[in-house]
Amino acid sequence: MHGSLIFFFLLTLVIPVHAVEIVEFCPDPFLDGDPDEYLILSGTGSLDGIVVSDGEGGFRFPQGSTIEGEIAIARNSRAYQVTHGCNPDYEWYDYSPAVPDVVRSGTFQMANTGDQLQLYVHGTLVQELVWPGNLSARQGQVHYADNEFWDQRVLMLGQSRFMSQEFISVDGVAFAAPDCSLSVYEDTVRSARKEILANVYEFSSPIMVQSLIEAGKRGVAVTVLLEGGPVGGISDEEKGAVAELNKANIPVFLMTSSNDIHAPYRFDHAKYLIIDHSLVLVTSENFKSNGFPKQGLSGNRGWGIVIEDEGVAHYFRGVYSHDSSGGWCIPAAFSSGGTEYPPTDKYRTEFSPYQFEDARVIPVVSPDTSYLIRDMIAGSEVTIDIEQAYITNQTNGTINPFLDEAIRAARRGVRVRVLLDSYYYNTEGPADNDEMVRFIKNLAAEENLPLEARLADLEANNIEKIHNKGVIVDGRSVLVSSINWNDNSPRFNRETGVIIDHDGVGEYFSRVFEDDWAASPLSTKKTGPDWFKIGIALIVLFTLCIIAYIKKRTRF
């Protein structure tokens, strides 16, 4: 990567309307030397008289060429094929006899840090795109036009471009972890007759693995996609889980980068199942024992939903197909590993699964449609309840965009409550959840806003940690997702979730939220080592030792 500086254009942000126009290009792809750089033209009709130039060289098309829709022109078709898995329509250097050549003049190569693209029609300049040399390009970023505007999101090579879609009259089951997550998972897997597709960031629960193995024995075609480089690496317990799946002839793939292929997402952080083209299970929890514990045992607080709808299943199958079919997916070949031990703390189950009918459902896919979370919060009228593992502000110091939208809602009179995890690794740093709670409280006091924030009291509620990424708006619209509120998750990870609009589902998750909120009355209690108190105790102990030593010396 050349850095995280934003690569932007000095152009008329709106593309002029012409029969043929440049709608996409990538000047700085991942392969060394950028042999896979390319651009895409869109239009209909003849390509005679069309010339593309960078001010130093350029190309035109063979006489009689036409365009219907979009065509890709690459510098090196073989390199383009490595990156995209298919050939371009044309290449401007002759690398493959199977791909037609444009007629090149001079040296045409898009510079990474600053260059221009000019489109001429019969000698008339009709489009010019300029990127300046005072900012570095983001390596791997695809610059594209969407609804006549450029770069509506940071789009990296290989990433999907799914659009928002709404589904109505949807039935399903809502559930909460740790209360009933495992039973819902097992029931959902047992219902499979033909196919199970699983995509999850981390998978190490022996019980959940065994459920998939049993499905395979029934003749169900099971496929698993995992993140190939999670934070801290693939655990020994996950290697053991994969080994068991491999022994049962269940294919497991890892999304990862190699020398020639770059994974399209920083992390494949999604957590979902697709069953028989008709069911989708979406959750905030990894497939681990603390997210799906046996009933009566403690674990994470998380939310989940099972959607019974062929349209929703088709949508998620599209996401799965895109993510699992690229060259960034390799077989996970672990022959052995450790065994994950389940939680041992007892837990009194409070929430049973809730069956619902006739809901409105909108899939949320990051980074494609993560903007829907802001839209959801912006549409609030009465209340917003937010339960998150953590919230961090942007790297440039600005407020997290989702939190910022919630603050805007509070300023117009919407009651906003924010509940954050208090597990020690989310509170021991200088700028994490306890500081975020303090920031929100101070802002509410300064502006007299209906805005509250608390750290969850995990001990009082007997849960391991808050791992949720949920939102409830106006008591009826609920976000269940894997999307963390940080700079990376909504912009660069593959994440999945759903927004469910339904009175009963809203009431169900509101009860779960209220239980967690009520257990944490203004609490700032942290779970884990209290290093301040430990430090004070050590100082006191050291002082006592010094005093004892001095007294002993004075006796002699």
DOVEXFI-130219 format. One line per field, with one value per residue (C-alpha): residue number from 1; residue in one letter; chain; x, y negated, z. Coordinates in steps of 0.001 Angstrom, whole numbers, plus 500000, padded with zeros to 6 digits. Last residue first. Layout:
# residues N
pos: c(NUM,...)
code: c(A,...)
unit: c(A,...)
px: c(X,...)
py: c(Y,...)
pz: c(Z,...)
END
This chain:
# residues 556
pos: c(556,555,554,553,552,551,550,549,548,547,546,545,544,543,542,541,540,539,538,537,536,535,534,533,532,531,530,529,528,527,526,525,524,523,522,521,520,519,518,517,516,515,514,513,512,511,510,509,508,507,506,505,504,503,502,501,500,499,498,497,496,495,494,493,492,491,490,489,488,487,486,485,484,483,482,481,480,479,478,477,476,475,474,473,472,471,470,469,468,467,466,465,464,463,462,461,460,459,458,457,456,455,454,453,452,451,450,449,448,447,446,445,444,443,442,441,440,439,438,437,436,435,434,433,432,431,430,429,428,427,426,425,424,423,422,421,420,419,418,417,416,415,414,413,412,411,410,409,408,407,406,405,404,403,402,401,400,399,398,397,396,395,394,393,392,391,390,389,388,387,386,385,384,383,382,381,380,379,378,377,376,375,374,373,372,371,370,369,368,367,366,365,364,363,362,361,360,359,358,357,356,355,354,353,352,351,350,349,348,347,346,345,344,343,342,341,340,339,338,337,336,335,334,333,332,331,330,329,328,327,326,325,324,323,322,321,320,319,318,317,316,315,314,313,312,311,310,309,308,307,306,305,304,303,302,301,300,299,298,297,296,295,294,293,292,291,290,289,288,287,286,285,284,283,282,281,280,279,278,277,276,275,274,273,272,271,270,269,268,267,266,265,264,263,262,261,260,259,258,257,256,255,254,253,252,251,250,249,248,247,246,245,244,243,242,241,240,239,238,237,236,235,234,233,232,231,230,229,228,227,226,225,224,223,222,221,220,219,218,217,216,215,214,213,212,211,210,209,208,207,206,205,204,203,202,201,200,199,198,197,196,195,194,193,192,191,190,189,188,187,186,185,184,183,182,181,180,179,178,177,176,175,174,173,172,171,170,169,168,167,166,165,164,163,162,161,160,159,158,157,156,155,154,153,152,151,150,149,148,147,146,145,144,143,142,141,140,139,138,137,136,135,134,133,132,131,130,129,128,127,126,125,124,123,122,121,120,119,118,117,116,115,114,113,112,111,110,109,108,107,106,105,104,103,102,101,100,99,98,97,96,95,94,93,92,91,90,89,88,87,86,85,84,83,82,81,80,79,78,77,76,75,74,73,72,71,70,69,68,67,66,65,64,63,62,61,60,59,58,57,56,55,54,53,52,51,50,49,48,47,46,45,44,43,42,41,40,39,38,37,36,35,34,33,32,31,30,29,28,27,26,25,24,23,22,21,20,19,18,17,16,15,14,13,12,11,10,9,8,7,6,5,4,3,2,1)
code: c(F,R,T,R,K,K,I,Y,A,I,I,C,L,T,F,L,V,I,L,A,I,G,I,K,F,W,D,P,G,T,K,K,T,S,L,P,S,A,A,W,D,D,E,F,V,R,S,F,Y,E,G,V,G,D,H,D,I,I,V,G,T,E,R,N,F,R,P,S,N,D,N,W,N,I,S,S,V,L,V,S,R,G,D,V,I,V,G,K,N,H,I,K,E,I,N,N,A,E,L,D,A,L,R,A,E,L,P,L,N,E,E,A,A,L,N,K,I,F,R,V,M,E,D,N,D,A,P,G,E,T,N,Y,Y,Y,S,D,L,L,V,R,V,R,V,G,R,R,A,A,R,I,A,E,D,L,F,P,N,I,T,G,N,T,Q,N,T,I,Y,A,Q,E,I,D,I,T,V,E,S,G,A,I,M,D,R,I,L,Y,S,T,D,P,S,V,V,P,I,V,R,A,D,E,F,Q,Y,P,S,F,E,T,R,Y,K,D,T,P,P,Y,E,T,G,G,S,S,F,A,A,P,I,C,W,G,G,S,S,D,H,S,Y,V,G,R,F,Y,H,A,V,G,E,D,E,I,V,I,G,W,G,R,N,G,S,L,G,Q,K,P,F,G,N,S,K,F,N,E,S,T,V,L,V,L,S,H,D,I,I,L,Y,K,A,H,D,F,R,Y,P,A,H,I,D,N,S,S,T,M,L,F,V,P,I,N,A,K,N,L,E,A,V,A,G,K,E,E,D,S,I,G,G,V,P,G,G,E,L,L,V,T,V,A,V,G,R,K,G,A,E,I,L,S,Q,V,M,I,P,S,S,F,E,Y,V,N,A,L,I,E,K,R,A,S,R,V,T,D,E,Y,V,S,L,S,C,D,P,A,A,F,A,V,G,D,V,S,I,F,E,Q,S,M,F,R,S,Q,G,L,M,L,V,R,Q,D,W,F,E,N,D,A,Y,H,V,Q,G,Q,R,A,S,L,N,G,P,W,V,L,E,Q,V,L,T,G,H,V,Y,L,Q,L,Q,D,G,T,N,A,M,Q,F,T,G,S,R,V,V,D,P,V,A,P,S,Y,D,Y,W,E,Y,D,P,N,C,G,H,T,V,Q,Y,A,R,S,N,R,A,I,A,I,E,G,E,I,T,S,G,Q,P,F,R,F,G,G,E,G,D,S,V,V,I,G,D,L,S,G,T,G,S,L,I,L,Y,E,D,P,D,G,D,L,F,P,D,P,C,F,E,V,I,E,V,A,H,V,P,I,V,L,T,L,L,F,F,F,I,L,S,G,H,M)
unit: c(A,A,A,A,A,A,A,A,A,A,A,A,A,A,A,A,A,A,A,A,A,A,A,A,A,A,A,A,A,A,A,A,A,A,A,A,A,A,A,A,A,A,A,A,A,A,A,A,A,A,A,A,A,A,A,A,A,A,A,A,A,A,A,A,A,A,A,A,A,A,A,A,A,A,A,A,A,A,A,A,A,A,A,A,A,A,A,A,A,A,A,A,A,A,A,A,A,A,A,A,A,A,A,A,A,A,A,A,A,A,A,A,A,A,A,A,A,A,A,A,A,A,A,A,A,A,A,A,A,A,A,A,A,A,A,A,A,A,A,A,A,A,A,A,A,A,A,A,A,A,A,A,A,A,A,A,A,A,A,A,A,A,A,A,A,A,A,A,A,A,A,A,A,A,A,A,A,A,A,A,A,A,A,A,A,A,A,A,A,A,A,A,A,A,A,A,A,A,A,A,A,A,A,A,A,A,A,A,A,A,A,A,A,A,A,A,A,A,A,A,A,A,A,A,A,A,A,A,A,A,A,A,A,A,A,A,A,A,A,A,A,A,A,A,A,A,A,A,A,A,A,A,A,A,A,A,A,A,A,A,A,A,A,A,A,A,A,A,A,A,A,A,A,A,A,A,A,A,A,A,A,A,A,A,A,A,A,A,A,A,A,A,A,A,A,A,A,A,A,A,A,A,A,A,A,A,A,A,A,A,A,A,A,A,A,A,A,A,A,A,A,A,A,A,A,A,A,A,A,A,A,A,A,A,A,A,A,A,A,A,A,A,A,A,A,A,A,A,A,A,A,A,A,A,A,A,A,A,A,A,A,A,A,A,A,A,A,A,A,A,A,A,A,A,A,A,A,A,A,A,A,A,A,A,A,A,A,A,A,A,A,A,A,A,A,A,A,A,A,A,A,A,A,A,A,A,A,A,A,A,A,A,A,A,A,A,A,A,A,A,A,A,A,A,A,A,A,A,A,A,A,A,A,A,A,A,A,A,A,A,A,A,A,A,A,A,A,A,A,A,A,A,A,A,A,A,A,A,A,A,A,A,A,A,A,A,A,A,A,A,A,A,A,A,A,A,A,A,A,A,A,A,A,A,A,A,A,A,A,A,A,A,A,A,A,A,A,A,A,A,A,A,A,A,A,A,A,A,A,A,A,A,A,A,A,A,A,A,A,A,A,A,A,A,A,A,A,A,A,A,A,A,A,A,A,A,A,A,A,A,A,A,A,A,A,A,A,A,A,A,A,A,A,A,A,A)
px: c(521206,517557,517685,518361,515195,513110,514545,513815,510257,509688,511121,508913,505873,506640,507006,503661,501972,503477,502433,498886,498676,499839,497298,494594,495596,496025,492468,492753,489594,486010,485555,482908,481745,478185,475490,472959,474375,471944,469138,470893,471500,467891,466614,468610,467172,463665,464247,465386,462004,459942,461632,461088,457421,456896,458651,461200,464254,467570,469954,473641,476803,480427,483237,485693,486975,484499,481994,484581,487624,486854,485119,481579,481690,479562,478643,474924,471429,469868,466365,463390,460485,461220,461723,465153,466985,470702,473025,476709,476872,480028,479173,481302,481299,477742,476546,474331,475760,479243,479069,478086,477797,479472,476896,475869,472943,471614,468452,470670,471436,474177,477054,475572,474974,478469,479984,478076,479100,482772,482711,481193,483878,486615,485282,484995,488428,490991,493756,493552,492283,488591,487859,490551,489143,485593,483356,481246,479222,475605,474433,471019,469441,466143,465232,464850,466394,469795,469487,469103,472254,474026,472822,474145,477519,477536,477152,479774,482344,483301,486208,489763,491353,491415,487659,486145,485891,482803,482972,481229,478044,474491,472627,469055,467505,464156,461384,461637,464489,465105,468693,469488,468316,470041,473283,472983,472087,475503,476835,475584,478635,481312,479696,476435,473154,470158,466768,463874,460206,458426,455302,455778,457767,459073,460921,463663,463723,465214,466020,468339,470076,473806,476433,480102,481942,482509,483347,486803,488087,490044,493501,494808,495260,495240,494809,494275,492115,491556,492305,490081,491764,491413,487792,484773,484064,483358,481201,479217,478650,477317,475056,473909,473026,470631,469135,468513,466751,464547,463896,462619,462817,465213,466922,468088,470867,471919,474953,475804,478770,478870,477391,476188,472603,471968,475158,477222,476920,478938,481260,481597,482726,480993,481565,478699,476874,474412,472743,470994,469573,466923,465483,468167,468623,470296,472503,474609,476046,478893,480855,484326,486145,488937,490897,488689,489426,492110,495140,496132,499598,501834,498971,496148,493573,489963,490227,488210,486710,485378,483486,485015,484361,488113,488235,485541,487491,490703,488875,487790,491318,492744,490131,491333,494970,493956,494220,496268,496240,493753,492207,494229,492463,488913,486646,484395,482591,480828,478217,476364,473687,473748,472621,476284,477009,474330,475965,479311,477683,476245,479609,481324,478785,479435,483214,483070,486138,484978,486263,485285,482282,480787,478689,476863,474573,472873,470336,468134,468882,466461,469060,471295,468544,467639,471308,471788,468578,469621,473093,471837,469309,470440,474057,473197,469844,467346,464916,463130,461722,458999,459257,456246,458488,462000,463998,467159,470214,472759,475661,478937,481438,485106,487773,489910,489002,486078,486274,482708,480737,483861,482719,479234,476995,474801,477940,481216,484282,487774,489088,491474,494224,496934,495518,497032,499454,498509,500391,500521,496963,494228,492596,489667,488761,485710,484457,487671,486821,489024,486357,485310,488135,488410,491170,492683,495062,498030,499238,500391,499895,500778,498482,500465,500204,503543,503233,500268,498264,495757,493645,494518,492084,492473,493092,496507,497669,500290,499977,500036,496884,494548,490919,487776,489480,490019,488583,489603,489934,493502,495137,493115,494240,497843,497280,495438,498239,497489,493782,490688,487352,484092,480694,477252,477101,480278,481393,484621,484494,488042,490250,489998,492053,494933,496930,500284,501680,498555,496945,494870,491721,490517,487042,486690,485218,483900,480416,477297,476368,478173,480466,484246,486287,489904,492776,495912,496901,500576,500883,504667,504251,500663,498413,496592,497552,495883,492427,489715,485950,483181,485013,482458,480754,477464,478044,476548,479018,480244,479490,482344,483733,487302,490024,489905,490709,493050,492655,495838,495960,499405,501188,500000)
py: c(502804,502015,499141,501545,503568,500432,499302,502686,502705,499199,500184,503304,501252,498817,501669,503137,499736,499199,502694,502112,498794,500484,503285,500687,498863,502103,503204,506627,507938,506713,502986,501157,497858,498484,495842,498576,501570,504435,502181,501696,505403,506313,503327,504482,507993,506579,504213,507212,508863,505661,504813,508356,508105,504704,505616,503836,506031,504527,507280,507949,508879,507795,508006,505521,502261,499435,500588,502510,500273,496950,498417,499248,503007,504596,508242,507543,507481,504032,503621,501432,501710,499910,496518,497587,500601,501015,503994,504865,507335,508760,507609,509722,512872,512628,512877,509754,508266,509467,507989,504502,502890,499493,496765,493940,491531,488919,486837,483761,480880,479589,479672,482553,484769,483997,484885,488163,489103,488346,490255,493285,493063,492814,495947,497677,497000,494211,494690,498490,500770,500528,502793,505318,505407,506366,503321,503599,500588,499481,496339,494784,492145,490330,488446,484688,483100,482932,486581,487512,485588,487497,490767,489648,488861,492288,493882,491565,492133,488661,486979,487554,488365,492062,492013,492452,495794,497575,500911,504255,502402,501999,498972,497994,495194,493657,491358,490320,492280,491978,490764,493947,496151,493987,494184,497970,498072,496574,500116,500880,502108,502209,504039,505765,504795,506896,505139,507053,506150,508558,510638,513301,513754,516575,515568,517802,517982,515246,515458,518438,518459,518786,521024,520311,523167,521812,524437,525888,525557,528552,528270,528895,531485,532072,528468,527955,524870,524759,521387,518381,515220,516539,515473,517776,517693,513979,513570,516751,515883,512422,513822,516544,513732,512177,515546,516313,512954,513755,517324,516153,517673,515342,516590,513784,513291,511055,511202,511116,513404,516551,518162,521741,522853,523739,524852,521971,520331,517111,518343,521731,520259,519783,516033,513936,510894,513129,513889,517196,517364,519823,520566,521538,524805,523197,520098,519466,516191,514470,511898,510679,511487,509121,506484,507182,507842,510462,509786,512399,512731,513366,514591,512937,514780,515942,519458,522405,525459,528425,531004,534420,535506,535533,531993,530875,532371,530691,527382,527619,528503,525578,523406,524576,523918,520365,518826,515655,512995,510867,513136,514099,516671,515578,518593,520084,523375,525669,528317,530439,532233,536009,536906,537499,533930,532677,534698,533065,529626,530282,531674,528404,526478,528736,528515,524676,523304,521158,517598,514964,516865,517861,521012,522462,525390,527394,530127,531138,528564,528408,529873,526861,524452,526463,526604,522856,522062,524320,522762,519168,519694,517716,516772,515218,513908,515149,513928,516483,516013,514875,512299,510538,507911,507830,504674,504384,502158,502629,505039,503791,506503,506039,507544,504418,501869,499453,496480,495224,492777,492571,490456,489097,489742,492236,494172,493511,495511,495270,498695,498627,501247,498917,495705,492963,490505,486870,483865,485424,484533,486794,485550,486970,485310,485931,484593,483404,483061,484822,487157,488026,487514,488948,487651,489446,487604,488226,488023,490421,493771,492931,494362,495784,494978,494617,493481,494370,497534,499138,501314,504978,507869,510587,514234,513415,512494,510012,507274,504002,501860,504709,505208,506913,507843,511508,513139,514042,510407,510119,512994,512233,508607,509815,511922,509091,506606,502880,503413,502206,503249,502795,501677,501511,502195,500953,501073,501576,500813,499533,500839,498755,495736,495414,492922,491432,488491,486549,489612,490326,492214,491842,492564,491683,495050,496687,497079,497496,497725,496523,497379,497425,499243,498641,500923,501475,505157,504624,502422,502760,505308,506560,504729,502226,498558,496871,498456,497143,496814,494952,493520,492266,493172,491745,488679,487296,485250,486947,484966,484413,481737,482771,482524,486137,487763,490303,490179,490787,494253,495192,496447,500000)
pz: c(565584,566162,563668,560788,561496,561627,558276,556683,557978,556621,553224,553088,554028,551197,548679,549753,549486,546022,544946,546187,544342,541114,541496,542054,538883,536946,537555,535889,534238,534087,534365,536394,534996,536050,535692,536405,534482,535040,533805,530464,529879,530675,528691,525660,525798,526243,523305,521258,521688,521343,518038,516798,517733,516134,512875,510659,510394,509262,508251,508651,506815,506910,504382,505745,504197,504807,507462,509538,509177,510826,513873,514882,514395,511683,512372,512154,513608,513083,514489,513524,515979,519241,517597,516341,517787,517029,517323,517038,519960,521518,525026,527342,529464,530751,534349,534200,537398,536478,532997,534157,530731,530381,530059,527750,527772,525333,525758,525185,527558,525232,527719,529722,526669,525358,528711,528850,525295,525962,529267,527569,524866,527508,529194,525818,524341,524196,526792,526823,529617,528743,525758,526689,530230,529302,529770,526613,525531,526017,524206,524839,522594,523190,519987,520544,517439,519073,520070,516386,515516,518280,516712,513322,514882,516509,513078,511563,514342,515485,513717,514909,511561,512454,512914,516360,518102,519385,521175,521603,520776,522056,520679,521590,519529,520469,519195,515530,513969,510226,510644,512582,509711,507106,509060,509186,505485,504705,505259,501740,499814,502530,504192,503361,505022,503985,504255,505835,506282,508598,507973,510618,513820,515986,519152,520549,524368,526531,530242,530631,534001,533401,534969,534375,532658,529170,526521,525848,522318,521074,519550,516074,513366,509617,508568,504838,504416,500660,499034,498366,497023,493471,493639,493849,497595,497995,494899,495499,499150,498325,495618,498002,500417,497906,496966,500650,501058,498062,499206,502595,506056,507894,511055,513336,515837,518693,520965,524644,525009,527109,530203,530445,531043,527427,525745,524492,521049,521227,523982,522279,518985,515652,515709,516975,515597,513799,510493,509757,506229,505071,501598,499085,501040,504090,504034,507148,508449,510297,508264,509290,506047,506990,505115,502124,498439,499172,496969,494430,492874,495881,498043,499990,502058,502192,503589,502286,504003,502044,504134,503562,507190,507861,506469,508920,511829,510645,510356,514002,515100,513155,514864,518277,517349,516571,513118,513493,516210,514303,511697,508619,506461,507225,506808,504098,504798,502333,503202,500632,502665,502255,505765,506709,505691,508085,510880,510047,510140,513605,514743,513850,515918,518903,518507,518491,516670,513751,513301,510727,509421,506081,505971,502973,503740,500983,500291,503238,505929,508881,511239,510564,511601,514708,515741,515263,517156,520054,520138,520263,523053,526082,525258,522906,521739,519183,516519,514319,510838,508473,505691,504192,502568,501100,500414,498316,498644,495889,495788,494378,495195,496029,493814,493568,496236,496164,498537,498338,496179,494058,491111,490478,487443,489295,490179,488393,489355,490729,491726,494668,494791,495992,497377,495265,496794,497023,495577,492113,491151,489684,486522,484558,481253,479102,475740,474076,470371,467821,466465,470019,472494,476005,478251,481228,483513,485739,489316,491989,490299,486725,484053,481143,477448,475703,472088,469888,470497,468162,470448,470540,470449,473130,472167,470655,474158,475324,472710,474648,474655,475573,474555,475874,479139,480005,483106,486657,487686,488991,487124,483973,484076,484229,481118,479367,479898,479599,479993,478116,479585,477660,478950,477358,473622,471973,468351,466428,462665,462408,465189,468353,469347,471765,473753,474560,476473,477485,479041,475946,474929,471349,469946,466228,465326,468478,466994,469070,472732,475801,478675,478721,481331,482295,483171,485214,485334,484473,487598,488018,490772,490943,493408,491212,490871,487874,488277,485968,485747,483889,480872,478377,475084,473756,475891,479094,481083,484253,487404,489864,487474,487933,490465,491570,494839,496375,500114,502033,503595,502426,499307,500000)
END
